[in-house]
Amino acid sequence: MASSSDTKVPETASSSSSEGSVKPKIEPIKLPTPEDIAGQDIWNNCAIRSVFSGVMGGGLGLFMGLLLGALDSPLAQDTMTGRQQLVYAAKQMGHRSLSSCKTFAVMGLVFSAAECVVEKARAKHDTTNTAVAGCVTGGSLSARGSMRRLCWFRRIFCHDREIFGQA
């Protein structure tokens, strides 16, 4: 006599792990074509990469300048006519976009060139290259007015030393 616990009940819910999982199709490794290799060689050239980054940075700066220049409102907005406000806004957009275009182009060019040169010198592709390129870019962008600031700080520093009798 069989007890009720010994009887096997057929499973109505079959396991879906074997039916539901689809194995990915295995594809053979494709070797790069000569055109792919030539394209990689062109892109690995530091000069081409830097110029391309400068052009793309200039385009981004132009777009940003147009957007931010449109937000500038004239100081004497109450006394200006609609046409004067439109002309003023167009001039502001032009000045702002040109300035942003130059800044972003120089930033892209210097950053890309510095990163590429550091990467080739170190023969590594890691975040240190990016950090060094960022420092070089920041230093080069701030170098425009630094000589004037340096002379100003030197004058203040030398003047303070004379005041305190340390000259």
Salt bridges, closest charged atoms under 4 A:
ASP72 OD2 - ARG96 NH2 3.01
GLU119 OE2 - HIS125 ND1 3.34
ASP126 OD1 - ARG122 NH1 2.75
